Amino acid sequence: MAKTMTVWAVDWLEFEEGFGPRPDGSSLHLTLKKAIRYMGEEIRRYTGIHTSDPDGTPYKIDVPVHVYDEIINAGGNLRVERHFDQLLLR
């Protein structure tokens, strides 16, 4: 069985004027503190027409080591423009 590491995940919903809500990928974080800080940074980047909101609260998931390494290389936060399960399959 492949080695895994536990990280925090946040799912996102995009809201764009005239289109309504739609899935906006996920973000993966080394710690809960990093996840919460990242959520706040994303919320501060909102414009009046376009936003991306957390779809729920951060939750723990196990990821393969190669994904964990990508999160580290990205500074502890990795945004994926699709649901993280697709990232885990590659």
Secondary structure, DSSP 8 states (H G I E B T S, - for coil): ---EEEEEEEEEEEEETTTEEEEEEEEEESSHHHHHHHHHHHHHT--SSEEEEESS--EEEEEEHHHHHHHHHTTSEEEESS-HHHHHH-
